Amino acid sequence: MTGCAAGGHAAGDEAKPTSNEPQPLHHAKHTSSGFENNYGHLPRESFWKWQWQRFTQGLPKPPAKGYRFPVARPDVAFLKSNRSVDTLTWIGHSTALVQINGVNVLTDPVFSERASPFTFIGPKRKTPPGLTLDELPHIDVVLISHNHYDHLDKASVEALNRQAGGAPRFLVPMGVKAWMTSVGITNAEELDWGDETHAAGLDIWFAPAQHWSARTPFDRAETLWGSWVVKTPPGSARPYSFFFAGDTGYSPDFRDIGARFGRFDLALIPVGAYDPRWFMHAQHVDPEEAVRIFEDIHAKRAIGVHWGTFELTDEPLDEPPRRLAEAVRKARLPADAFTVLMHGQTLRLDAPVAQKSVSTP
């Protein structure tokens, strides 16, 4: 099957196939390095055309007094001691703390003020992290979806690598392990699409997404990008599964993932950074497409991420939740099946949405 079954490497295998080995479809066909999407091309629309359009139209247009998003106050003591309750805490953008089966999993950790290689320029945080690095419980597993600066932040992963009690296990896309090693992180394992690994008692797979990668103008698509599937092992007393979509445009990859893995208890799906569509459609879903992903992967519940933190694109930063609610209504889904959280809000995953917040605004 093209899609999540594509791969062919054992987890932790760093080498790409030699010229004598069959090339997985997503490995670049005409170059010695690099990757491609399964179903859609890498974005080829002109970045500079978009920047000129933004300049001439004065986009984006934030409110005169800026955005003021409510921020919840999570119960830090509870989160640090918790080993029995499954929870989700949205920290901001694509950073979330998922506690399942007594394991602390952190997605795409970005705690810095800017999503940028520089401290003085680049997208600046509009909302503080819902948890600081010092407030995190001991992190067991870190999932990295790709190497863009708003998903892989050097200062954040370095701090996590120094956490008291030992470094977490970093799971990264193929090609990213070398970068992790270069910043002193030796406890990283890289995976290709379709690879399975086991960490802290969880079964974890790296799956496709439709996106791209780059940290400089010269390394476009040289490392892989993707999504993550996390499940408790068969026979667990409290079975649970979640899907982290990373950054993605819409593609049939998600039907493939749903067909392979069945139903997910929870999905973290991006809902922001989608305008203008002529430029963003191949790399970022809008809320309506996010609902299609929710349906494709057969999720019981989803939380929208990748909004309300960094002003990356042209839509108002507070628009995604409104469009998501309307898309959920039009899809005739329960209103609480796919929703958003406040920054810092913690949900108990074993209770109905209306009853499960353990944070206060």
C-alpha positions in Angstrom: 0.0 0.0 0.0 1.3 3.4 -0.8 1.1 5.6 2.3 1.7 4.5 5.9 2.9 1.1 4.9 5.7 2.6 2.7 9.1 2.4 4.3 11.1 -0.8 4.4 13.6 0.1 7.2 13.9 -1.3 10.6 13.5 1.4 13.3 16.8 3.1 14.0 18.3 2.3 10.6 20.0 5.5 9.7 21.1 4.6 6.1 19.0 5.3 3.1 18.7 2.5 0.5 21.7 2.0 -1.7 21.2 2.2 -5.5 20.8 -1.6 -5.6 17.9 -1.6 -3.2 14.3 -0.9 -4.1 13.5 2.7 -3.4 10.4 3.4 -1.3 8.1 5.7 -3.3 8.6 8.7 -1.0 12.4 8.6 -1.4 13.4 11.2 -4.0 13.5 9.4 -7.4 16.0 11.6 -9.2 18.5 12.7 -6.5 20.8 11.0 -4.1 19.1 12.6 -1.1 15.8 13.9 -0.2 12.2 12.9 0.1 8.8 13.3 -1.7 5.2 13.1 -0.7 3.2 10.0 -1.5 0.3 11.8 -3.3 1.1 15.4 -3.9 4.1 17.4 -5.0 6.2 19.5 -2.6 4.9 23.1 -2.6 6.1 24.9 -5.7 4.1 28.0 -5.5 6.1 31.2 -5.2 7.1 32.2 -1.7 8.1 35.7 -2.9 4.8 36.1 -4.8 3.1 35.5 -1.4 5.3 37.9 0.4 4.6 40.6 -2.2 0.9 40.0 -1.9 1.2 40.3 1.9 3.1 43.5 1.6 0.7 45.1 -0.9 -2.4 44.1 1.0 -1.1 44.8 4.4 -1.5 41.2 5.6 -1.8 39.8 8.2 -4.1 42.3 9.9 -4.1 41.7 13.7 -6.5 43.6 16.0 -5.3 47.1 16.9 -4.7 46.0 20.5 -3.3 42.6 19.5 -4.7 39.2 20.3 -5.7 38.3 23.9 -6.2 34.5 24.2 -7.4 33.1 27.5 -4.7 31.0 29.1 -5.5 28.2 31.6 -3.5 27.5 34.8 -2.7 23.8 34.8 -2.3 21.9 38.0 1.5 21.5 37.8 1.7 19.4 40.9 -0.9 16.9 39.6 0.8 16.7 36.2 4.2 16.0 37.8 2.9 13.3 40.1 0.3 11.8 37.7 0.9 8.2 36.7 -2.6 6.8 36.7 -4.9 9.3 34.8 -4.7 9.7 31.0 -4.5 13.4 30.2 -3.8 15.9 27.4 -2.4 19.4 28.0 -2.1 21.8 25.1 1.0 23.9 25.7 0.7 25.9 22.4 1.1 25.6 18.7 1.9 21.9 18.1 3.4 21.3 21.5 1.3 19.0 23.7 1.8 16.9 26.8 0.0 13.5 26.5 0.0 11.3 29.6 -1.1 7.8 28.8 -0.5 4.6 30.7 1.8 6.4 33.1 4.0 7.6 30.3 4.7 11.3 29.5 4.9 12.1 25.8 5.7 15.5 24.4 5.0 16.5 20.8 7.1 19.0 18.8 8.4 21.0 21.8 8.8 24.7 21.2 9.1 26.9 24.2 11.2 29.7 22.8 10.0 33.2 22.2 10.5 33.0 18.5 10.1 30.2 15.9 13.3 31.2 14.2 17.0 30.5 14.1 17.5 34.0 15.5 16.4 35.6 18.8 15.8 39.1 17.2 13.7 38.3 14.1 11.2 35.7 13.0 7.7 34.7 14.1 7.2 35.8 17.7 5.0 34.0 20.2 1.7 35.7 20.7 0.7 33.5 23.7 3.0 32.2 26.3 3.5 28.5 26.7 0.7 26.8 28.8 3.5 25.1 30.7 7.1 26.2 31.1 10.0 23.7 30.7 10.4 23.8 34.5 6.8 22.9 35.0 6.8 19.8 32.9 6.8 16.4 34.5 9.7 14.1 33.6 9.3 13.5 29.9 9.7 9.9 28.7 9.3 10.3 24.9 9.6 13.3 22.6 8.0 13.0 19.1 9.3 15.3 16.4 7.2 15.6 13.2 9.7 17.5 11.1 12.5 20.0 11.3 10.8 23.4 10.7 11.6 25.9 13.4 8.1 26.1 14.7 8.3 22.3 15.4 11.9 21.6 16.1 13.4 24.2 18.4 17.1 23.9 19.4 16.9 25.5 22.8 13.8 23.4 23.8 15.2 20.0 22.9 18.6 20.9 24.5 16.8 21.8 27.7 14.7 18.5 27.6 17.9 16.6 27.0 19.2 18.1 30.3 16.1 17.3 32.4 16.6 15.9 35.8 16.3 12.2 36.0 17.8 11.5 32.5 17.1 12.5 28.9 13.9 11.5 27.2 13.9 9.2 24.2 13.7 11.4 21.1 11.9 9.9 18.1 12.6 11.8 14.9 12.1 11.5 11.1 14.8 10.0 8.9 17.7 12.4 8.5 17.1 14.4 11.7 19.2 12.2 13.9 22.4 13.8 12.6 21.2 17.2 13.5 20.2 16.0 17.0 23.7 14.5 17.4 25.2 17.8 16.3 23.5 19.6 19.3 24.6 17.0 21.8 21.5 14.8 21.8 22.6 11.1 21.6 19.4 9.5 22.7 17.6 9.9 19.4 16.1 7.3 17.1 15.1 8.1 13.5 12.3 6.4 11.6 11.1 6.1 8.1 7.4 6.0 7.1 6.0 2.6 8.2 8.7 2.0 10.8 7.6 0.8 14.3 9.5 1.2 17.5 8.9 0.7 21.2 9.6 3.4 23.9 8.7 3.6 27.6 6.2 0.7 27.2 4.4 2.2 24.2 4.1 1.0 20.6 4.9 3.8 18.2 4.9 4.1 14.4 6.0 6.9 12.1 3.5 7.5 9.4 3.2 9.8 6.3 2.0 13.4 6.1 1.9 15.8 3.2 4.5 18.5 3.9 8.2 19.3 3.5 11.3 20.1 5.5 14.1 22.7 5.6 16.2 24.5 8.2 18.2 26.5 5.7 17.7 27.7 2.1 19.9 24.7 1.0 18.4 21.6 2.6 14.9 21.5 1.3 13.3 18.0 1.7 16.6 16.4 2.7 15.1 15.1 5.9 11.7 13.4 6.2 8.5 14.7 7.8 5.4 12.8 9.0 2.9 11.9 11.6 3.0 9.6 14.7 0.8 6.8 15.8 1.0 5.8 19.5 -0.7 2.9 21.1 -0.5 1.1 24.4 0.6 -2.6 23.9 -1.9 -5.3 23.3 -3.4 -6.6 26.6 -3.0 -3.2 28.4 -5.3 -2.8 31.4 -6.2 0.7 30.0 -5.8 0.5 26.2 -5.4 3.8 24.5 -4.3 5.2 21.1 -3.5 8.6 19.8 -2.5 10.1 16.5 -0.3 13.2 16.1 -0.6 14.6 12.5 2.3 17.0 12.7 2.1 19.6 9.9 0.3 18.5 6.7 -1.8 19.3 3.7 -4.7 17.1 3.0 -4.0 13.8 1.1 -5.2 10.2 0.9 -2.4 9.3 3.3 -5.0 9.7 6.1 -7.4 7.1 4.6 -4.4 4.8 4.4 -3.6 5.4 8.1 -7.2 4.9 9.1 -7.3 1.6 7.1 -4.1 0.3 8.7 -4.5 1.3 12.3 -8.3 1.4 12.8 -9.9 3.7 15.3 -8.0 6.3 17.4 -9.1 7.4 20.9 -7.5 10.8 20.3 -6.1 12.8 17.4 -4.1 16.0 17.5 -4.7 17.7 14.1 -3.5 21.1 12.9 -6.3 23.6 12.2 -4.4 26.9 11.6 -1.8 28.6 9.2 -3.9 28.0 6.1 -4.2 31.3 4.1 -3.8 32.1 1.3 -5.0 28.7 0.0 -3.3 29.1 -3.3 0.0 29.0 -1.5 -0.8 26.9 1.6 -3.1 24.2 0.3 -0.3 21.6 -0.4 1.3 22.0 3.0 -1.3 23.1 5.6 -4.9 21.9 6.0 -7.7 24.4 6.8 -10.3 23.5 9.4 -12.6 21.8 6.9 -9.8 19.6 5.7 -8.9 18.9 9.3 -12.4 17.5 9.8 -11.8 15.2 6.7 -8.6 13.9 8.4 -10.6 13.3 11.6 -13.1 11.2 9.6 -10.4 9.4 7.5 -8.5 8.1 10.6 -11.7 7.2 12.4 -10.9 9.2 15.5 -13.3 9.2 18.5 -12.1 12.7 19.5 -9.7 15.3 18.2 -8.1 18.5 19.4 -7.1 21.2 17.0 -3.5 22.4 17.3 -1.2 24.7 15.3 -3.1 27.9 15.9 -3.2 30.8 18.3 0.5 30.9 19.1 2.6 32.1 16.2 1.3 34.4 13.4 2.6 32.4 10.4 0.1 33.1 7.7 -2.6 35.5 6.6 -5.8 34.4 8.4 -6.7 36.1 11.7 -5.0 34.1 14.5 -8.3 33.6 16.3 -10.3 32.4 13.2 -9.4 28.7 13.2 -11.6 27.7 16.2 -14.7 29.4 14.7 -14.2 27.8 11.3 -13.5 24.4 13.0 -16.8 24.6 15.0 -18.7 25.4 11.8 -17.0 22.6 9.9 -17.8 20.1 12.7 -21.5 21.3 12.5 -21.7 20.9 8.8 -20.2 17.4 9.0 -23.0 16.5 11.5 -20.5 15.5 14.2 -21.1 16.0 17.9 -19.9 19.5 18.8 -17.3 18.1 21.3 -15.9 15.5 18.9 -13.4 17.9 17.4 -12.7 21.1 19.3 -9.9 23.2 20.7 -8.4 23.9 24.1 -7.1 27.0 25.8 -3.4 27.3 26.1 -2.5 25.4 29.2 -5.8 23.5 29.5 -5.6 19.9 30.7 -8.2 17.4 29.8 -8.8 14.1 31.5 -9.1 11.6 28.6 -11.3 9.2 30.6 -14.2 11.5 31.0 -16.7 13.4 28.7 -15.3 16.7 27.4 -17.7 18.8 29.4 -16.5 17.2 32.6 -12.8 16.7 32.1 -10.9 20.0 32.4 -8.5 20.0 35.3 -7.3 23.5 34.6 -8.7 26.9 35.5 -8.7 30.0 33.2 
